[in-house]
Amino acid sequence: MLTVKPLYKPPRSMRATLIGMFTAAAVAGTFALSPLPNVEIITFMAFIAGFLFGSRVGGLVGAFSMFLFSAISPYGSGLGYPFLLATQIVGMSVAGVVGGLLRRPLQGFKSTSFWARYLFGVVGAAVTIFYDIITTIGFMYPVIPLSNFLSVFIAGIPFTVVHVTSNVILLAFVAPPVVKSVKTMMGEVEVSSEEVYRVKSTAELEHGEAEGHERATRMHP
């Protein structure tokens, strides 16, 4: 029977440090990319923080990063638009939480495998669309009637396409090697379920052959 290695949980003393490091990288990186409309790495950082260290860490990275970036954004502080800011924080928190929820389903796969890349990309598209939907509502409320949601969202589709495309590229192609590198630095070697099964089968076969040879030796001294 294959044994499943327990998922890594950072000790409480490390959580604040991890959240601070990922938040700083997310905010600094998004500021660096701010000349590019709707391109950010908060989703990326929150997602991989969640995938590596759990939904709680990922969700808090998303929330703190979005709050800090929105509060001191070069395009105007989000503090003057509390409902929009709240939806931004919720949207980015979801990215981190979802990253954590993928830990168990992908435990038997290497982070650079096709299946992991595919899921990272699909989930990246889904959480980005969710973010754009709820922040559109946050942008409209309470000035623009919510009955106009569809027309407002359609008007922003070009920006949504850029946002979704950039996040899919980041999560499907950049996140996997980053995750693998961080795991390597933590001393964790990724092994797929197929590799575990092959090693176990080989060991059982060799053990069976050894037992057979021992029985044959006893029968024919």
Secondary structure, 3 states (H helix, E strand, C coil): CCCCCCCCCCCHHHHHHHHHHHHHHHHHHHHHCCCCCCCCCHHHHHHHHHHHHCHHHHHHHHHHHHHHHHHCCCCCCHHHCHHHHHHHHHHHHHHHHHHHHCCCCCCCCCCCCHHHHHHHHHHHHHHHHHHHHHHHHHHHCCCCCHHHHHHHHHHCHHHHHHHHHHHHHHHHHHHHHHHHHHHHHCCCCCCCHHHHHHHHHHHHHHHHHHHHHHHHHHHCC
